[in-house]
Amino acid sequence: MSSKIYIHSKEEIIKMREIGKITGKVLTKLSEHVKEGVTTQYLDELANKFVEQEKANTALKGYMGFPGSICTSVNHVVCHGIPSTKKILKKHDVVNIDITLEKDGFHGDSSKMFIIGGPNPKNKRLVALTKEAMWKGIHLVKPGIKSGLIGYTIEKFAKENLLSSVHDYCGHGIGKTIHQAPEIRHFGKINSGVTLKEGMIFTIEPMLNIGKKDVKTLSDGWTVVTKDKTLSAQWEHTILVTKDGYEVLTLRDEEVDLTSI
């Protein structure tokens, strides 16, 4: 990943808005089908169908060898879960659906949590607090702040709620490539990191665990799990730094009333 931070032009921002909107729309359409009894492979196939309808492309399929079109991370899987015909969603599972799409050379990236067949107190709390942590980070975004403030705020919130913030993975710049500078960590110090500037676009995507922050990658080379096998949750949006704040490029219609969290 290049260390150069890219500042998007007005024309490029228009393209990023378009793919961001499509990314949110596809995730919304897929949401209706995330339910008890379906396989994660079925969701992967549906995602492809919905992406084709929007005249866009899935950007994950084949990316660095990834075999799926979406990431489906269930329960103690932190991220990069591979869709499978063997993984059938069951009651009280928590699952993260992570999609990255491309159109006209630009990318959108977003993820959403689901609780299958109704919540229990433990998984409901984790999913809700992880979403709140993401929004706390997003609300800080504006020109002039240091990215470390975002990470500091997210981890502080996690610790206050007896959760841990994963250190091994982070948000990232996005545009003509999926992963580029800057790194947006979900931990850190207030005055650390890069200074945000108008035109920067990146993801904020905290991964919070009920147990410890430590993770490991399974033998498939992709699936990342909590070492202590406790539940993990993640939410993600693609964010544009505007003249005086931020714009959530992948915002879904269902979230309009949640942006003040």
N, C-alpha and C positions, 0 to 999 in steps of 0.2 A: 504494500500500500504506500503510495507516494506521500511524502510529508508536506507537500505543498497544499495549502488550503485554497480551495477554489471559490471565487466570488461569481455568482451567476448573474448574467445580464438580464434585462427585462424580457427579452425574447425567450431566453432559456427558462426563466421563471414561469412564463405562460405554459411552456411544455411540461414543466414539473407540476404545475397545478393540474394539468389535464391528466397525467398519469397518476397523480395522487388521488384525484377524484375517482378514477377508475378502480384503483386499488381498494379504496374504501367501499365502493359499490359492490365489487366482487366479494369482499369479505362479508358484507351484509347479506348478499344472496346466499352465500354458503352457510351462513349462520342458521338458516331455517332447517338445515339438514343435519346439524350436529346434534345427534340424539342417541339414546340408548339403543343398542343392537346394531348400529352401523359400523362398518370397518373404516379405519383411517385411509385405506386404499380407495374406498368408495368416495370419500371426501376429496381425495386427490384427483380422481377422475372427474368429479363434478366441477372442481375448481378449473380444470382445463376447459371444460365446456363453457363455463361462464366467462372465462378470459377470452375465448374465441368469439363469443357473442359481442364482447366489447372491442373487438378488433385490436387486441393487445397481445402480448406474449408473456409466458411465464419465464422468469429470469433464473429460477433456481435449478430447473432441470438440466443436469449436466454441469452445473457450475462447480468447478473444482472436483468433479466426479459425483456430485450429489445425485442420488437416483430418483428422487421425487420432485414433484412440481410445487409442493407446499411442505412445510415442516409441521408435524403433528406430535406434540410433546405431552405425554400423559403422566399425571401424578408426580413421581419423583424424577421424571425426565425434565431437565432444566431447559434444554434447547436442542435443536437439530434432530428431533425425532423423525425417523423415516416412515412414511406411510406403508402399511402392510395389510394384506388380506387376513393375517392372523390376529391383528389387534382389533378386537371388538369392544366398543365403548360400553361401559356398564354403569349402573347407578352409583352416584357419588364420585365418579371419576372427575378429575379436573384436567382439562385439555387446553393447550395453547395451539392455535392455528396461526402460523406465520406465513405471510405471502409476500413475494417480491415480484413486481411486474415491470414490463418494459414496453414503451411505445415511442417510436420516432427517436430512438437512441437515448431516452431518459428513463429513470427508474423511480418507482414508488415502493415503500416498504412499511408494512404494518402488521401487528398481531393483536389477537383478542383472546381472552380467556372464556371458557365455558365450563359450567358445572352440569354434569349429566344426570338427568332423572331427579333433579331436586337437590338442594344443598344440605349439608349438615353444618353445625356451628363452626367446626374447624376449617373446612374448605371455603365456606362463605366468607369468613373473616380474612383468610389469606388472600383470596381473589380481590376482595374489596379494598384491602389496604395496599395491595400492589398497584391497583389502578390509581388510588389516591397518591401514591408515591410518584407515579409517572406524571400526574397532573401538577404536583408540587414542583417537579423539575421543569416542566413546560412553562409554568407561569413565571419563572425567573428569567426566561429568555428575552434578551434585548441587547442592542449594541452596547459594548463597553464592559459588560460583566465578564468574569473569568469562568471558563467551563467547570473549574473545580468547585464553584459554588453549587452547581447543579448536583454534582456527585456528593458533596458534603451534605446537602439538604436531604437527598434521598436516603443516604445511609443513616443519618441522624434520625429521620422519621422511622426507618426500619427498626433501629435499635430501641427507640422509645416504645415500640410496639412488640418487642421481644422477637423480632424477625432478623434475619441476616441478609445482607446484600451481596450477591455474587461478584467477586472481583475479577474473575478470569475472562469475562466477556463484557463488551461495552457497546454503546451507541457509536455511530460512525457517520462521517460525511457521505453524501450520496448525490448522484446526478447522472452524468454520462457513464459512470461505473457504479457498481453496487456498494463497494467499500472504498472509501478514500478518507483523507484527513478532513476534519480532526477526529480524534477519539473522544467520545463523550462518556467518561467513566461514571459509574453509579456509586462512587466513593471518592474521597479526596479531601483536600483542604480548600478553604474559602478563596484564597488568593493564588491558587495554582491553576495550571492548564493554560489554554489559549484564550485570547480576548475575542469575544464574539463581535462580528461585523455584519452590517447590512448586506444581504445577498448570500450569506452562508446558508447551506441546507444540510441538515444532519438528522439522525434518529435519536430519540430518547427511548430506552427500552429496558427498564429495570427488571432484574430477575431476583425475586425475594424467596427465601426458604424459611420454612417453619423451624428447621434445625440449624446446623452450622453452614457456613458459606462454602465449604469445601466441595469440589466437584471432581468427577473423573469422566474420561471418554471411554466408551465401550469398544470392544474389538472390531466393530464395524467401521470404526474410524470417524463416526459422525455423532452418534447418540451420546449426549452429555447428561449425566445423572448426578444427584446428590450422593456424596459418599456415605452419608448416614441413612439413606433411603427415605428421608422425610419429604413431604410435599413441597413443590416449587411452583411459582406462578410468574408470568411475565405479561406485560402490556407494552405495545410499541406504536409510536407515530413518527411520521416524517415532518420535520419542523423547518420552516423558513424564518430567518432573522429579518425582520422588517425595519423600517426607519426608526420606529419607536417601540418595537415589541416583537411579536411573533405571529405567524400564521401556521395553523395545523393543516398541512396539505392533504393528509389522508383522513381528515375528520369525516365520520359517518353521520348520517341524519339523526340516528338514535342518540348521538352524543351532544347535540346542541345545548341541551339543558344541563349538561354535566361539566361544561368547560369552566365553571366557576368553582369547582371542587378545590 
